[in-house]
Amino acid sequence: MDQFRNRLDILREKGRYRALKQGEGVDLTSNDYLGFRNHPALRAEAVEAVESGVGLGSGGSRLLRGNHEAHESLENFAAQFFGYERALYFATGFQANYALFTTLPTRHDAVLFDSLVHASVRDGIHAGQAKGVKIPHNDVNACEDAIKRLRGEVQQIYIAVESLYSMDGDFAPLAAFQELARQYGATLIVDEAHATGVSGEAGRGCASALPRDNLIVLHACGKALGGAGGLVCASAEIIDILVNTARPFIFSTAPPPLQAHLAQKALELCASEEGAVRRNSLSERCEQAQQFFGGAGSHIVPIIFGDDQRTVEIAEALQKKGFDIRAIRPPTVPEGTARLRLSLSANLDKGMLDRFFGHLAPHFQDRAA
């Protein structure tokens, strides 16, 4: 046990020790961007679904007894909603990304990934057989240079990016990346996790306006949609490859049918008039925050302090004032960029956010100095 105690002591000394903590106070840290997590309509839908017999558990993997009508209904609805031939539902977004990058690229291929792309993508690339090449953040020219170096060495190139980055809140130049991929016969894979439900027409994501011919997209159900799971949207052939060869899909118990049912209802709510109203409310909070902080104007606002321990202390001070905001430290973010991650929601009102800014201001101004 001494080796584990020593490792924990090192984390404490660096200000990187973490402990589980329930949320209290004003939610400024979750990914519940549209306020769907406790939406009355979705709660009522859950009760009705249970009473009508929708399964609480799946009972097995999808290829055995675990495939249910709710899974197939969600996948059919999602494919149509997002504009793809097929969709495949996974229990988590992490599992979906891991399945993609351990399955599609072979040992003859290469994956060019953004330096700030999510851990699930990086872990999938690391566990897969393809050559992984890290590209400077949002740098299309560097990506092209890497492609030129790799031509002739590999059979297929994949470019992996997020549409909206989960810790920096900035957007990827998706159209430029897709044009680059088309120019060199590559495939673009876009993780829409933090844009699903929020960006694009009816919340279809930042990539919703792009052609589908060289595009694979992941949509998360556990953030703005308020539930859980991840949807891979792609061509019929790619989905069939995942069903037949993706180990995280084949050897995992299927998501509960109730979970799939609620994910579909959340998509329907997202596409409704109320969904549009909530996106508009969220947009107002984004504009309010941008006036204070500047930046990209998205619903994810990084407030970088740099020092790990100081960032923890500022978070704790704000929590005592009734605001649930957390310190994000390495390895989640690069060394020297410890930050508060302000996560905006349609449920926030202007006065509440102004009060938060008032309590933050002394720390923020001290940082700027």
C-alpha positions as CSV (number, residue, x, y, z in Angstrom):
1,M,0.0,0.0,0.0
2,D,2.9,2.4,0.5
3,Q,3.4,2.9,-3.2
4,F,-0.2,4.0,-3.6
5,R,0.0,6.3,-0.5
6,N,3.2,7.9,-2.0
7,R,1.5,8.5,-5.3
8,L,-1.5,10.1,-3.6
9,D,0.9,12.3,-1.5
10,I,2.6,13.5,-4.7
11,L,-0.8,14.5,-6.1
12,R,-1.6,16.4,-2.9
13,E,1.7,18.2,-2.9
14,K,1.1,19.3,-6.5
15,G,-2.4,20.5,-5.8
16,R,-3.8,17.7,-8.1
17,Y,-5.6,15.5,-5.6
18,R,-9.2,14.9,-6.5
19,A,-12.1,13.6,-4.5
20,L,-15.7,12.9,-5.4
21,K,-18.0,15.8,-4.4
22,Q,-21.8,16.3,-5.0
23,G,-22.9,19.5,-6.6
24,E,-24.2,22.2,-4.4
25,G,-25.2,25.8,-5.2
26,V,-25.6,27.4,-8.6
27,D,-24.6,25.0,-11.3
28,L,-21.7,26.5,-13.2
29,T,-19.8,23.3,-13.9
30,S,-22.0,20.6,-15.4
31,N,-22.6,20.0,-19.1
32,D,-26.4,20.4,-18.8
33,Y,-26.3,23.3,-21.3
34,L,-30.1,23.3,-22.1
35,G,-31.3,22.3,-18.7
36,F,-32.6,19.0,-19.9
37,R,-31.2,16.9,-17.1
38,N,-34.2,17.4,-14.9
39,H,-36.7,18.6,-17.5
40,P,-40.3,17.9,-16.3
41,A,-41.3,16.5,-19.7
42,L,-38.4,14.0,-19.8
43,R,-39.1,13.0,-16.2
44,A,-42.7,12.3,-17.1
45,E,-41.6,10.5,-20.2
46,A,-39.4,8.2,-18.0
47,V,-42.3,7.4,-15.7
48,E,-44.6,6.6,-18.6
49,A,-41.9,4.5,-20.4
50,V,-41.3,2.4,-17.3
51,E,-45.0,1.9,-16.7
52,S,-45.5,0.8,-20.3
53,G,-42.7,-1.8,-20.1
54,V,-39.6,-0.2,-21.5
55,G,-36.7,-2.2,-20.0
56,L,-34.6,-0.9,-17.2
57,G,-31.8,-3.1,-18.3
58,S,-30.8,-4.6,-21.6
59,G,-29.8,-8.1,-20.4
60,G,-26.8,-8.5,-22.6
61,S,-24.8,-7.2,-25.5
62,R,-26.5,-5.9,-28.6
63,L,-25.5,-8.9,-30.7
64,L,-27.0,-11.3,-28.2
65,R,-30.2,-10.7,-26.3
66,G,-29.5,-7.0,-25.5
67,N,-30.8,-5.5,-28.7
68,H,-34.1,-3.7,-28.1
69,E,-36.7,-1.7,-30.0
70,A,-35.7,1.5,-28.1
71,H,-32.1,1.2,-29.4
72,E,-33.2,0.8,-33.0
73,S,-35.8,3.6,-32.7
74,L,-33.2,6.0,-31.3
75,E,-30.7,5.1,-34.0
76,N,-33.2,5.5,-36.8
77,F,-34.4,8.8,-35.5
78,A,-30.8,10.1,-34.9
79,A,-29.7,9.1,-38.4
80,Q,-32.6,11.1,-39.9
81,F,-32.2,14.0,-37.5
82,F,-28.5,14.4,-38.1
83,G,-28.6,13.6,-41.8
84,Y,-26.6,10.3,-42.0
85,E,-27.3,6.9,-43.5
86,R,-26.9,5.2,-40.1
87,A,-26.3,5.8,-36.4
88,L,-25.0,3.5,-33.7
89,Y,-25.7,4.0,-30.0
90,F,-23.1,3.4,-27.3
91,A,-23.4,3.6,-23.5
92,T,-21.1,6.6,-23.3
93,G,-19.4,9.0,-25.6
94,F,-16.0,7.8,-24.3
95,Q,-16.9,4.3,-25.4
96,A,-18.1,5.5,-28.8
97,N,-14.8,7.3,-29.5
98,Y,-12.7,4.4,-28.2
99,A,-14.6,2.1,-30.5
100,L,-14.1,4.3,-33.5
101,F,-10.3,4.7,-33.1
102,T,-9.5,1.2,-32.1
103,T,-11.6,-0.2,-35.0
104,L,-11.6,1.9,-38.1
105,P,-7.9,2.9,-38.6
106,T,-5.7,-0.2,-39.2
107,R,-1.9,-0.6,-38.8
108,H,-1.5,0.6,-42.4
109,D,-3.2,4.0,-41.5
110,A,-2.5,7.2,-39.7
111,V,-4.6,9.4,-37.4
112,L,-3.8,13.1,-37.2
113,F,-5.3,14.4,-34.0
114,D,-5.6,17.9,-32.6
115,S,-3.4,18.5,-29.5
116,L,-6.4,19.4,-27.4
117,V,-8.7,16.6,-28.5
118,H,-10.6,14.6,-25.8
119,A,-8.9,11.8,-23.8
120,S,-11.3,9.2,-25.3
121,V,-9.9,9.9,-28.8
122,R,-6.3,9.9,-27.6
123,D,-6.8,6.7,-25.7
124,G,-8.5,5.1,-28.6
125,I,-5.6,6.0,-30.9
126,H,-3.1,4.8,-28.4
127,A,-4.8,1.4,-28.0
128,G,-5.3,1.1,-31.8
129,Q,-2.8,0.0,-34.4
130,A,-2.6,3.1,-36.6
131,K,0.1,5.7,-36.4
132,G,-0.9,8.7,-34.3
133,V,0.3,12.2,-35.1
134,K,-0.4,15.1,-32.9
135,I,-1.2,18.4,-34.6
136,P,-1.0,21.9,-33.1
137,H,-4.4,23.1,-32.0
138,N,-6.7,24.2,-34.9
139,D,-3.7,24.4,-37.2
140,V,-4.9,23.4,-40.7
141,N,-1.5,24.2,-42.3
142,A,0.3,22.0,-39.9
143,C,-2.2,19.2,-40.6
144,E,-1.5,19.5,-44.3
145,D,2.2,19.4,-43.7
146,A,1.8,16.2,-41.8
147,I,-0.4,14.7,-44.5
148,K,2.3,15.5,-47.1
149,R,5.0,13.8,-44.9
150,L,2.8,10.7,-44.5
151,R,1.8,10.3,-48.2
152,G,3.2,7.0,-49.5
153,E,3.8,5.6,-46.0
154,V,0.2,4.9,-45.1
155,Q,-3.0,3.7,-46.9
156,Q,-5.6,5.9,-45.2
157,I,-5.4,9.1,-43.2
158,Y,-8.0,10.2,-40.6
159,I,-8.2,13.7,-39.1
160,A,-9.7,13.8,-35.6
161,V,-11.0,17.1,-34.1
162,E,-13.6,18.4,-31.7
163,S,-16.1,20.9,-33.1
164,L,-16.2,22.8,-29.8
165,Y,-13.3,22.1,-27.4
166,S,-14.5,21.0,-24.0
167,M,-11.9,22.9,-21.9
168,D,-11.1,25.9,-24.1
169,G,-14.5,26.7,-25.5
170,D,-13.2,27.5,-29.0
171,F,-14.4,26.2,-32.3
172,A,-12.6,24.1,-34.9
173,P,-12.4,25.4,-38.5
174,L,-14.4,22.4,-39.7
175,A,-15.0,23.5,-43.3
176,A,-11.2,24.0,-43.8
177,F,-10.4,20.6,-42.2
178,Q,-13.0,18.9,-44.4
179,E,-11.7,20.6,-47.6
180,L,-8.2,19.5,-46.6
181,A,-9.4,15.9,-46.0
182,R,-11.1,15.9,-49.4
183,Q,-8.1,17.2,-51.2
184,Y,-5.9,14.3,-49.9
185,G,-8.5,11.6,-49.8
186,A,-8.7,11.6,-45.9
187,T,-11.6,11.1,-43.6
188,L,-12.6,13.7,-41.1
189,I,-13.9,12.5,-37.7
190,V,-15.6,15.2,-35.6
191,D,-16.5,14.9,-31.9
192,E,-19.5,17.1,-31.5
193,A,-20.0,16.2,-27.8
194,H,-20.2,19.8,-26.5
195,A,-22.0,21.2,-29.6
196,T,-24.8,18.6,-29.8
197,G,-28.1,20.2,-29.1
198,V,-26.6,23.7,-28.9
199,S,-24.9,24.6,-32.2
200,G,-26.2,24.3,-35.8
201,E,-29.8,24.3,-37.0
202,A,-32.1,22.8,-34.3
203,G,-29.0,21.8,-32.4
204,R,-27.7,19.4,-35.0
205,G,-24.1,20.4,-34.3
206,C,-21.3,22.5,-35.9
207,A,-20.8,20.0,-38.7
208,S,-24.4,19.8,-39.7
209,A,-23.9,22.0,-42.8
210,L,-20.9,20.0,-44.1
211,P,-21.2,17.3,-46.9
212,R,-21.3,13.8,-45.5
213,D,-19.1,12.0,-48.1
214,N,-15.8,12.0,-46.0
215,L,-17.3,12.7,-42.6
216,I,-17.9,10.7,-39.4
217,V,-19.5,12.5,-36.4
218,L,-20.0,11.6,-32.8
219,H,-22.9,13.1,-30.9
220,A,-23.1,13.0,-27.1
221,C,-26.4,12.3,-25.3
222,G,-25.0,13.0,-21.8
223,K,-24.4,16.8,-22.1
224,A,-27.0,19.2,-23.6
225,L,-29.4,16.3,-24.1
226,G,-29.4,15.6,-20.4
227,G,-29.1,11.8,-20.5
228,A,-26.3,9.4,-21.3
229,G,-24.6,7.7,-24.3
230,G,-22.9,8.5,-27.6
231,L,-24.1,8.2,-31.2
232,V,-21.7,7.6,-34.0
233,C,-23.3,8.9,-37.3
234,A,-21.8,7.7,-40.5
235,S,-22.3,5.7,-43.7
236,A,-24.0,2.3,-43.6
237,E,-20.7,0.5,-44.3
238,I,-18.9,2.2,-41.4
239,I,-21.7,1.4,-39.0
240,D,-21.7,-2.2,-40.1
241,I,-17.9,-2.4,-39.6
242,L,-18.4,-1.2,-36.0
243,V,-21.2,-3.6,-35.3
244,N,-19.1,-6.5,-36.6
245,T,-15.6,-5.7,-35.4
246,A,-15.6,-3.0,-32.6
247,R,-14.7,-4.8,-29.4
248,P,-16.1,-2.1,-27.1
249,F,-19.5,-2.6,-28.9
250,I,-19.4,-6.4,-29.2
251,F,-18.3,-7.2,-25.7
252,S,-20.2,-4.6,-23.7
253,T,-23.6,-4.9,-22.2
254,A,-26.0,-2.7,-24.2
255,P,-27.2,0.6,-22.8
256,P,-30.5,0.3,-20.9
257,P,-33.5,0.6,-23.3
258,L,-34.9,3.3,-21.0
259,Q,-31.7,5.3,-21.5
260,A,-32.0,5.0,-25.3
261,H,-35.7,5.9,-25.2
262,L,-35.0,9.1,-23.2
263,A,-32.2,10.0,-25.6
264,Q,-34.6,10.0,-28.4
265,K,-37.1,12.0,-26.5
266,A,-34.4,14.6,-25.7
267,L,-33.6,14.9,-29.4
268,E,-37.2,15.5,-30.1
269,L,-37.4,18.1,-27.4
270,C,-34.2,19.7,-28.8
271,A,-35.8,20.0,-32.2
272,S,-39.0,21.5,-30.8
273,E,-39.9,25.2,-30.3
274,E,-38.9,24.9,-26.6
275,G,-35.5,23.7,-27.7
276,A,-35.1,26.8,-29.8
277,V,-36.2,29.0,-26.9
278,R,-33.6,27.4,-24.6
279,R,-30.9,27.8,-27.2
280,N,-31.7,31.5,-27.4
281,S,-31.6,31.8,-23.6
282,L,-28.2,30.1,-23.6
283,S,-27.0,32.4,-26.4
284,E,-27.9,35.4,-24.2
285,R,-25.8,34.1,-21.3
286,C,-22.9,33.4,-23.7
287,E,-23.0,37.0,-24.9
288,Q,-23.1,38.2,-21.3
289,A,-20.0,36.2,-20.4
290,Q,-18.2,37.2,-23.6
291,Q,-18.6,40.9,-22.6
292,F,-16.8,40.1,-19.3
293,F,-14.2,37.6,-20.5
294,G,-13.9,38.0,-24.2
295,G,-13.0,34.8,-26.0
296,A,-14.9,32.7,-28.5
297,G,-18.4,33.4,-27.0
298,S,-19.4,29.8,-26.5
299,H,-21.0,28.2,-23.5
300,I,-17.7,27.0,-22.2
301,V,-15.5,29.7,-20.8
302,P,-12.0,28.9,-19.5
303,I,-10.7,31.2,-16.7
304,I,-7.0,30.4,-16.6
305,F,-5.0,31.0,-13.5
306,G,-2.1,28.7,-14.2
307,D,-1.1,27.6,-10.7
308,D,-2.8,24.4,-9.6
309,Q,-3.2,25.1,-5.9
310,R,-4.2,28.7,-6.3
311,T,-6.9,27.7,-8.8
312,V,-8.3,25.1,-6.3
313,E,-8.4,27.8,-3.6
314,I,-10.3,30.3,-5.8
315,A,-12.8,27.5,-6.7
316,E,-13.3,26.7,-3.1
317,A,-13.8,30.4,-2.3
318,L,-16.5,30.7,-5.0
319,Q,-18.1,27.5,-3.8
320,K,-18.5,29.0,-0.3
321,K,-20.3,31.9,-2.0
322,G,-22.8,29.4,-3.4
323,F,-21.4,28.9,-6.9
324,D,-20.5,25.4,-8.0
325,I,-17.5,25.9,-10.2
326,R,-14.6,23.5,-10.2
327,A,-10.8,23.7,-10.7
328,I,-9.5,21.9,-13.8
329,R,-5.9,20.9,-13.6
330,P,-3.4,18.7,-15.5
331,P,-3.5,16.2,-16.9
332,T,-7.0,17.3,-18.0
333,V,-5.4,20.5,-19.4
334,P,-1.8,21.2,-20.3
335,E,0.8,22.1,-17.7
336,G,0.6,25.6,-16.4
337,T,-3.0,26.2,-17.6
338,A,-5.0,25.2,-14.5
339,R,-8.3,27.0,-14.8
340,L,-11.9,27.4,-13.7
341,R,-14.2,26.1,-16.4
342,L,-17.3,28.2,-16.4
343,S,-20.1,26.1,-18.0
344,L,-23.1,28.2,-19.0
345,S,-26.7,26.9,-19.1
346,A,-30.1,28.1,-20.4
347,N,-31.3,27.8,-16.8
348,L,-29.1,30.7,-15.6
349,D,-30.5,34.2,-15.4
350,K,-28.7,37.4,-16.0
351,G,-28.7,38.5,-12.4
352,M,-27.3,35.3,-11.1
353,L,-24.4,35.4,-13.6
354,D,-23.8,39.1,-12.7
355,R,-23.5,38.1,-9.1
356,F,-21.0,35.4,-9.9
357,F,-18.9,37.9,-12.0
358,G,-18.9,40.2,-9.0
359,H,-17.5,37.6,-6.7
360,L,-15.0,36.4,-9.3
361,A,-13.8,39.9,-10.3
362,P,-11.1,40.4,-7.5
363,H,-9.5,37.1,-8.4
364,F,-9.9,37.7,-12.2
365,Q,-8.4,41.2,-12.0
366,D,-5.5,39.9,-9.8
367,R,-4.8,37.3,-12.4
368,A,-4.8,39.9,-15.2
369,A,-2.3,42.0,-13.2
